[in-house]
Amino acid sequence: MKRKAASDDVATGKQSHTTTGFLAGVKVFFVRKSIPHADKRIAVWTTALEKQGGKIAKSAKRRRISHFVLGELPVGDDLQLGQAKAVSTGWLEACLARGARQAEAGHLWISRKDSSPEGGGAGHEAEEHGRHYHLHRWLGHWKPEYDSFHTALQVVLQAKFGPGLPENQHIVKVMSQLGKYEGALAADYNSSGQAALGGEAFNRRAMLFDRVAAIVKACSFVITADLSPHDIPYGGEGMVARIHSIVERGSTDDLDAHRSGGMLYDGKGVPRGPDACGGAARHAMSRLQGVGSKNAAAWYNLGLRTVEDVVREAQPGGLLSPDSERKLNVIEAFSVRHHADLLADVPPEDVTEIRELVMKLLTKQTGPGWVMQSTGGERRGKAAHDADFLLFHPTRKDIKGVTRALADELIRRGRLVPPGQGYCAIQVGKDEANQSKPKKESTSKKGNGLPGDSPSLAEDRHDRILGIYITRSGHMRRTDLVMCPWRERAFALLGWTGSRQYVRFLREHAGNCGMKLSSHCLKITDSGKLVPYESPPLNVHKEPWWPPGWDPGTLAHPRAVQTESDIFELLGLPYREPYERQA
């Protein structure tokens, strides 16, 4: 058996991959335990690698392995490399994106015991300070405890995501725009491997741009054209090339294409197709309440480019008029009529009006004691596009029926646009199964295999009203009213405060630790046990531990999670105020 295992180069009767291609001669072994969401990601990489002449080793002991491919999760220092090179997953992604084999420099994986000549000074630096010390300039400081970090994300979450350096804001703006424009192209959300990665219509490129925008925002130094992939977290060559372009001329080729309606190309120079055109225009139109990416794409194909075009064509005789085949539905027509209000930020006086009326009605219907907390951008110190609120009660255990009664009374008073007349989504009863009860996680729904992607982003089961509030002055304001049980208030507040990318970072870190963070609770992924009520939290090694101040002994009377700060402690992270979460 050992003799047979010594080589996997022997043919098994038929050739499963080509012997030509830009990766011919490359034979990789994936160190699975180091790669988040390994199964789905490796399946995609394997198909693409074999198509280009590469081979996959099934065992680390197989002969003629050229590359060990590692992610950012800890693997220990006992990896026997031999003559092979240890590279990050970024090297393989760069090769596949550019359609050519790339230099390994800048993608070398360095362990504490590895200070080989190919690692150069970085090897000695890693040996002395830890494998992620090269990010100290990005972070702007370094502490001895950071030397033991095993993931770049641990370094990222030591940063404060505030306004950022003014000199870098043009890069943040362009990356954010690219994320929004890519997000409008739902039909083209992932040009390679979307079926293998899950079935959800999320946009992989949009997530990558959002992440890089956050990294640039937190950067402690002024970014210049000599930036290298090694200088920042998640610094892939493609993203760094875009940053160079932004520094040099203020834009990128793909941003220009999104704005002009020109053709977009993938990393290999292959056109992405007609469905990937006009991201800027489609994003602008999809911002209308109730208008999804599919309708925005259809309108774009009709020649519409702006919200004003949609408003014009909705008039009698227009392409979207009530007597046309493409007439707007009720929600779309309402949003078009009131587009000026619905696309504007909600002024503070209207936020106050909504708060006062909702509190008055809740007190009248159920008694005093309700807490109404602003969430979203307003809580983070930004202008409020929606008036978002979280509502909870310290002594009322049963909130069943409260949301429906509140919605009905707001509609009766003419303050909430009712369903059937405009956008109004009322969710009730989905929390009756109680997400915070122990429940083993399903193995059939683990997200889409991308760092930071978690199904829990869309699993909020709290009762809520997502609708349009009619102010006393007659303005239409978007509002979200979310009810949550008192026990879950800290988790709900953290999730609904955002920012979305910051919450992605937190949930990715929890996943790296073998836990799942949602707007309901923190639980152990494998067992479903609640942290801290039924289990201590896990660290990045997936080992149980107790933060200082938490009971290291019995779980009979565990300390309750009362605040967002408690959640940060259970995740082993420094607390960040809402205004420091502007990722």
C-alpha positions in Angstrom: 0.0 0.0 0.0 2.8 2.4 0.8 4.4 1.7 -2.5 1.2 2.6 -4.3 0.9 5.8 -2.3 4.4 6.9 -3.2 3.2 8.4 -6.4 -0.1 9.6 -7.8 1.4 10.2 -11.3 0.5 6.8 -12.6 -2.3 6.8 -15.1 -5.6 5.1 -14.0 -6.8 4.3 -17.4 -7.8 7.8 -18.7 -6.3 11.2 -18.6 -8.4 13.5 -16.3 -6.6 16.8 -17.2 -4.7 18.4 -20.0 -0.9 18.3 -20.1 -0.7 21.7 -21.6 -1.7 25.1 -20.2 0.0 27.8 -18.2 0.0 25.6 -15.0 1.5 22.6 -16.7 4.2 21.2 -14.3 2.5 22.6 -11.3 1.4 20.0 -8.7 -0.3 21.4 -5.6 -1.3 20.0 -2.3 -4.1 22.0 -0.5 -3.6 22.2 3.3 -7.3 22.0 3.9 -7.3 22.8 7.6 -5.7 26.2 6.9 -8.3 27.3 4.3 -11.7 28.6 5.4 -14.6 26.9 3.6 -12.1 24.6 2.1 -14.3 22.0 0.4 -16.2 24.4 -1.9 -13.2 26.7 -2.6 -10.9 23.8 -3.5 -13.5 22.2 -5.7 -13.5 25.4 -7.8 -9.8 25.7 -7.8 -9.3 22.1 -8.8 -11.4 22.3 -11.9 -9.7 25.5 -13.1 -6.2 24.2 -12.2 -6.6 20.9 -14.0 -8.0 22.7 -17.0 -4.7 24.6 -17.3 -2.5 21.5 -17.0 -2.0 21.5 -13.2 -2.3 18.5 -10.9 -3.6 17.9 -7.5 -1.8 15.8 -4.9 -4.1 13.8 -2.6 -1.5 13.5 0.1 1.3 15.7 1.5 3.7 12.8 1.1 3.2 12.4 -2.6 6.2 12.9 -4.9 7.0 15.9 -7.0 4.7 18.4 -5.2 5.7 21.8 -6.4 3.4 23.9 -4.2 1.7 23.6 -0.8 -1.3 26.0 -0.9 -2.3 27.4 2.5 -5.0 29.7 3.7 -4.8 31.9 6.8 -6.0 29.4 9.5 -3.3 27.9 11.8 -1.6 24.7 10.7 1.2 24.4 13.2 4.9 24.2 12.3 5.3 20.5 11.4 4.6 20.9 7.7 7.3 19.1 5.7 7.9 21.0 2.5 10.9 19.3 1.0 11.7 21.2 -2.2 8.1 22.5 -2.6 7.2 26.1 -2.1 4.5 27.1 0.4 2.3 29.7 -1.0 -0.9 31.4 0.0 -4.2 30.9 -1.8 -3.7 34.3 -3.3 -0.9 33.0 -5.6 -3.3 30.4 -7.1 -6.1 33.0 -7.5 -3.7 35.5 -9.1 -2.6 32.8 -11.6 -6.2 31.9 -12.5 -7.3 35.5 -12.7 -4.4 36.6 -15.0 -4.4 33.5 -17.1 -0.6 33.0 -16.6 1.7 31.6 -14.0 2.7 34.3 -11.5 5.8 34.8 -9.5 5.5 33.3 -6.0 7.2 36.3 -4.4 4.7 38.2 -2.3 2.6 35.1 -1.9 5.1 32.9 0.1 3.7 31.4 3.3 6.1 31.8 6.1 5.9 29.8 9.4 7.7 30.7 12.5 10.3 28.0 11.8 10.8 29.0 8.2 13.3 31.7 7.5 14.5 30.4 4.2 16.4 32.6 1.7 13.3 32.8 -0.5 11.5 34.4 2.4 14.3 37.0 2.6 14.1 39.4 5.5 10.4 38.5 5.9 11.4 35.1 7.2 13.5 36.6 10.0 10.9 39.2 10.7 8.2 36.5 11.0 10.4 34.4 13.2 10.9 37.3 15.6 7.5 39.0 15.5 5.0 36.5 14.1 3.9 35.7 10.6 1.7 38.8 10.2 4.2 41.4 11.4 4.4 42.7 7.9 1.0 44.3 8.5 2.3 46.4 11.4 2.7 49.5 9.1 -0.9 49.1 7.8 -2.2 48.8 11.4 0.0 51.6 12.7 1.1 49.8 15.8 2.1 46.4 17.1 1.8 44.7 20.4 3.6 41.6 21.6 0.4 39.6 21.8 -0.1 40.1 18.1 2.9 37.8 17.4 0.8 34.8 18.2 -2.0 35.7 15.7 -2.6 33.0 13.1 -4.9 34.8 10.8 -4.6 38.2 9.0 -8.2 38.8 10.1 -7.1 38.9 13.7 -4.8 41.8 12.8 -7.6 43.5 10.8 -9.9 43.4 13.8 -7.4 45.3 15.9 -7.9 48.3 13.7 -10.5 51.1 14.1 -12.6 51.7 11.1 -13.3 55.4 11.3 -13.2 58.1 8.6 -9.6 57.1 7.5 -6.8 59.3 6.2 -8.1 62.1 3.9 -5.3 61.3 1.4 -6.7 57.7 0.9 -10.4 58.7 0.5 -10.3 58.7 -3.3 -9.2 55.1 -3.2 -12.0 54.2 -0.8 -14.5 56.0 -2.9 -13.6 54.2 -6.1 -13.4 50.7 -4.4 -16.8 51.4 -2.8 -18.3 52.4 -6.2 -16.9 49.3 -7.8 -18.6 47.2 -5.0 -21.9 48.9 -5.6 -21.8 48.6 -9.4 -20.8 45.0 -9.2 -23.6 44.4 -6.7 -26.1 45.6 -9.4 -24.9 42.9 -11.7 -26.7 40.0 -10.0 -26.8 38.0 -13.3 -23.0 38.1 -13.4 -22.3 37.7 -9.7 -19.4 35.2 -10.2 -18.0 34.5 -13.6 -16.3 31.3 -12.5 -17.7 28.6 -10.2 -21.0 30.1 -9.0 -22.8 26.8 -9.1 -20.1 25.1 -7.2 -20.0 27.8 -4.6 -23.7 27.6 -3.6 -26.8 28.7 -5.4 -27.4 32.1 -3.8 -27.3 35.2 -6.1 -24.7 37.1 -4.2 -21.9 38.9 -5.9 -18.4 37.7 -5.2 -16.7 40.6 -6.9 -18.8 43.1 -4.9 -17.8 41.5 -1.6 -14.1 41.6 -2.6 -14.3 45.3 -3.5 -16.1 46.1 -0.3 -13.5 44.3 1.7 -10.6 46.2 0.1 -12.4 49.5 0.5 -12.6 48.7 4.2 -8.9 47.8 4.4 -7.9 51.0 2.6 -10.1 53.1 5.0 -8.3 51.6 8.0 -4.8 52.0 6.5 -2.5 54.1 8.8 -0.2 55.3 6.0 -0.8 57.3 2.8 -1.0 54.9 -0.1 1.2 55.6 -3.1 1.9 53.9 -6.4 4.6 51.8 -4.9 2.2 49.8 -2.8 2.8 46.0 -2.9 0.5 43.1 -2.1 2.5 42.5 1.0 1.7 45.9 2.5 -2.0 45.4 3.2 -4.3 42.6 4.3 -5.9 40.7 1.4 -3.6 42.5 -1.0 -4.1 40.4 -4.1 -2.2 41.5 -7.2 -5.3 42.4 -9.1 -6.6 44.7 -6.4 -3.3 46.3 -5.8 -3.0 47.0 -9.6 -6.4 48.7 -9.4 -5.1 50.8 -6.4 -2.1 51.8 -8.5 -4.4 52.9 -11.3 -6.5 55.0 -8.8 -3.4 56.7 -7.4 -2.1 57.5 -10.9 -5.2 58.5 -12.7 -8.1 58.5 -10.3 -10.0 55.6 -11.8 -9.7 52.0 -13.1 -10.5 50.3 -16.4 -13.5 48.4 -14.9 -14.9 51.6 -13.2 -14.7 53.4 -16.5 -16.5 50.5 -18.2 -19.2 50.5 -15.5 -19.8 54.2 -16.0 -19.7 54.2 -19.8 -21.6 51.0 -20.4 -18.6 49.5 -22.1 -17.5 45.8 -22.0 -16.1 44.4 -18.8 -13.4 41.8 -18.9 -12.4 39.1 -16.4 -8.8 38.6 -15.2 -7.9 36.6 -18.3 -9.1 39.3 -20.7 -12.2 37.4 -21.7 -15.4 39.6 -22.1 -17.9 38.9 -19.3 -20.8 39.3 -21.7 -23.7 41.8 -22.2 -25.2 41.1 -18.8 -22.1 42.7 -17.2 -22.6 46.1 -18.8 -23.8 49.4 -17.2 -23.2 48.7 -13.6 -23.3 52.4 -12.6 -26.7 53.0 -14.4 -28.2 49.8 -13.1 -27.1 50.6 -9.5 -28.7 54.0 -9.7 -32.0 52.5 -10.9 -32.0 49.6 -8.4 -31.8 52.0 -5.5 -35.5 52.7 -6.0 -37.5 50.9 -3.3 -38.8 47.5 -4.6 -36.8 47.6 -7.8 -34.4 44.7 -7.9 -31.4 44.0 -10.1 -33.4 42.1 -12.7 -35.7 45.0 -13.3 -32.8 47.4 -13.4 -31.2 45.2 -16.0 -34.4 45.1 -18.1 -34.7 48.8 -18.0 -31.1 49.2 -18.9 -31.7 47.1 -22.0 -34.6 49.4 -22.9 -32.1 52.3 -23.0 -32.9 53.8 -19.6 -29.8 55.0 -17.7 -31.0 57.2 -14.8 -33.8 57.4 -12.3 -35.0 60.5 -14.3 -35.3 58.3 -17.4 -37.5 55.8 -15.4 -39.7 58.7 -14.1 -40.1 60.0 -17.7 -40.9 56.6 -19.2 -43.5 55.9 -16.5 -45.6 58.8 -17.8 -48.5 58.2 -20.2 -47.1 57.1 -23.6 -43.8 56.0 -22.1 -42.1 52.6 -22.2 -43.2 51.9 -18.6 -46.6 53.7 -18.7 -49.7 52.0 -17.1 -51.0 51.1 -20.6 -47.7 49.5 -21.8 -46.7 45.9 -21.8 -43.8 46.8 -19.4 -45.9 48.7 -16.9 -44.7 49.1 -13.4 -46.1 47.1 -10.6 -47.7 48.9 -7.6 -44.6 49.0 -5.5 -42.4 50.2 -8.4 -44.9 52.9 -9.4 -45.1 54.2 -5.8 -41.3 54.3 -5.6 -41.0 56.2 -8.9 -43.7 58.8 -7.8 -41.9 59.4 -4.5 -38.3 58.9 -5.6 -37.0 62.2 -4.4 -38.1 61.4 -0.8 -37.1 57.8 -0.9 -33.6 58.4 -2.2 -32.9 61.2 0.2 -31.4 60.9 3.7 -33.9 61.0 6.5 -33.6 64.3 8.4 -33.2 64.2 12.2 -36.6 65.8 12.8 -38.3 63.0 10.9 -36.3 60.3 12.8 -37.5 62.0 16.0 -41.1 62.0 14.8 -41.0 58.3 14.0 -39.4 57.4 17.4 -42.0 59.4 19.4 -45.0 58.0 17.7 -43.8 54.4 17.8 -43.0 54.7 21.5 -46.4 56.3 22.2 -48.2 53.5 20.4 -46.2 50.7 22.1 -46.8 52.2 25.5 -50.5 52.5 24.9 -50.8 49.0 23.5 -48.6 47.0 25.9 -47.5 49.3 28.7 -44.3 51.3 29.5 -40.7 50.0 29.6 -39.9 49.7 25.9 -36.4 50.6 24.7 -36.1 52.0 21.2 -32.5 52.1 19.9 -31.4 53.7 16.6 -29.3 51.4 14.5 -27.6 51.5 11.1 -25.7 54.5 9.9 -27.3 56.9 12.3 -25.9 55.0 15.3 -22.5 54.9 13.6 -22.6 58.7 13.2 -23.5 58.8 9.6 -26.5 60.4 7.8 -29.5 58.1 8.0 -30.7 56.8 4.7 -33.3 54.8 6.5 -34.8 55.4 10.0 -33.7 52.1 11.5 -34.7 51.1 15.1 -34.4 48.1 17.3 -37.1 47.6 20.0 -36.9 45.4 23.1 -38.5 45.2 26.5 -36.6 44.2 29.7 -39.5 42.4 31.4 -41.8 41.4 28.6 -40.9 37.8 27.7 -43.6 37.3 25.0 -43.6 39.9 22.2 -45.8 37.8 20.0 -48.4 39.9 18.3 -46.8 43.2 19.2 -45.3 43.8 15.7 -48.6 43.1 13.9 -50.6 45.3 16.2 -48.1 48.2 15.8 -48.2 47.9 12.0 -51.9 47.9 12.0 -52.2 51.0 14.1 -49.6 52.9 12.1 -51.6 52.0 8.9 -54.9 53.0 10.6 -53.4 56.4 11.5 -52.1 56.9 7.9 -48.5 56.8 9.0 -47.4 53.6 7.3 -48.0 52.8 3.6 -50.0 49.6 3.7 -49.1 46.5 1.7 -50.6 46.7 -1.8 -50.0 50.4 -2.1 -46.3 50.6 -1.7 -43.3 48.8 -0.2 -44.3 47.2 3.1 -42.7 44.0 4.3 -44.0 42.7 7.7 -42.3 39.7 9.1 -43.9 38.0 12.2 -43.6 34.6 13.7 -40.3 33.4 12.3 -38.6 33.8 15.7 -41.1 31.5 17.4 -38.7 28.6 16.9 -36.3 30.8 18.9 -33.0 31.0 17.1 -31.1 31.2 20.5 -32.1 27.7 21.5 -29.4 25.0 21.0 -29.5 23.6 17.5 -26.9 21.7 15.7 -25.9 23.5 12.5 -26.9 22.0 9.2 -24.1 20.8 7.1 -26.0 21.5 3.9 -26.0 25.3 4.3 -22.6 26.7 5.0 -22.6 29.8 2.8 -20.9 30.2 -0.5 -17.3 29.3 0.4 -15.9 32.8 0.5 -14.2 34.5 3.4 -16.7 36.6 5.3 -19.7 35.1 3.6 -22.1 33.6 6.1 -25.7 32.6 5.6 -26.4 34.3 9.0 -26.3 37.6 7.2 -29.7 36.7 5.8 -31.0 34.6 8.6 -32.4 37.3 10.9 -35.7 35.9 12.1 -36.8 38.8 14.4 -40.2 40.3 13.9 -39.9 43.5 11.9 -41.6 46.1 9.8 -39.7 47.3 6.7 -41.8 50.0 5.1 -42.4 53.6 4.3 -43.4 56.1 7.0 -45.6 59.1 6.0 -44.5 62.1 8.1 -46.9 64.8 9.3 -45.5 67.1 6.6 -46.3 64.4 3.9 -42.8 63.2 3.2 -42.1 59.5 2.6 -39.3 58.0 4.7 -37.9 54.5 4.7 -38.0 52.9 8.1 -37.1 49.6 9.6 -38.6 48.6 13.0 -37.2 45.4 14.4 -38.5 43.6 17.6 -36.2 41.4 19.5 -36.3 39.4 22.8 -34.4 41.1 25.6 -31.9 38.2 25.9 -30.9 38.7 22.2 -30.7 42.5 22.3 -26.9 42.8 22.3 -26.5 40.4 19.3 -29.3 42.2 17.4 -27.9 45.6 18.1 -24.4 44.5 16.9 -25.9 43.0 13.7 -28.2 45.9 12.9 -25.7 48.6 13.7 -23.2 47.3 11.1 -21.5 48.3 9.0 -22.3 45.4 6.8 -18.6 44.7 6.0 -17.6 45.1 9.6 -20.2 42.5 10.6 -18.8 40.2 7.9 -15.4 40.5 9.4 -16.8 39.6 12.9 -18.7 36.6 11.5 -15.7 35.4 9.5 -13.6 35.5 12.6 -16.2 33.6 14.6 -16.3 31.0 11.8 -12.5 30.7 12.0 -12.9 29.9 15.7 -15.5 27.2 15.1 -18.5 29.4 16.1 -21.3 31.1 14.4 -22.3 34.7 15.2 -25.8 36.0 14.2 -28.2 38.7 15.2 -29.7 36.2 17.7 -26.7 34.5 19.4 -23.2 33.1 19.4 -23.1 29.3 19.2 -20.7 26.5 18.6 -20.9 25.5 15.0 -20.6 21.7 15.4 -22.8 21.2 18.5 -25.1 24.2 18.3 -24.4 24.9 22.0 -24.9 28.5 23.1 -22.0 30.6 24.2 -21.6 31.4 27.1 -24.7 29.6 28.5 -23.9 26.0 27.5 -20.3 26.2 26.3 -17.2 28.4 26.7 -16.2 30.2 23.5 -13.5 28.8 21.2 -10.3 30.5 20.1 -8.7 30.3 16.6 -7.3 26.9 17.5 -10.9 25.8 18.2 -10.0 25.3 21.8 -12.3 26.3 24.7 -11.3 29.3 26.7 -12.8 31.9 29.0 -12.0 35.6 28.6 -11.0 37.5 31.8 -14.0 38.2 34.0 -16.0 35.2 32.6 -16.7 32.2 34.7 -13.9 29.6 34.0 -15.6 26.9 36.1 -19.2 25.8 36.2 -21.8 26.7 33.5 -24.6 26.3 36.1 -24.9 30.1 36.5 -23.2 31.6 33.5 -22.7 35.4 33.1 -25.3 36.7 30.6 -24.5 38.6 27.5 -25.7 42.1 28.3 -23.8 44.4 25.9 -22.0 44.4 22.6 -18.7 44.7 24.5 -19.5 41.2 26.0 -19.7 39.8 22.5 -16.3 41.3 21.5 -14.8 39.7 24.7 -16.2 36.3 23.8 -14.7 36.6 20.4 -11.3 37.6 21.9 -11.4 41.0 20.2 -11.0 44.6 21.5 -14.3 46.5 21.7 -15.0 49.1 19.1 -17.5 51.9 19.4 -20.2 52.1 16.7 -18.4 55.0 15.0 -15.3 52.8 14.8 -17.1 50.2 12.7 -17.4 52.2 9.5 -15.8 49.4 7.4 
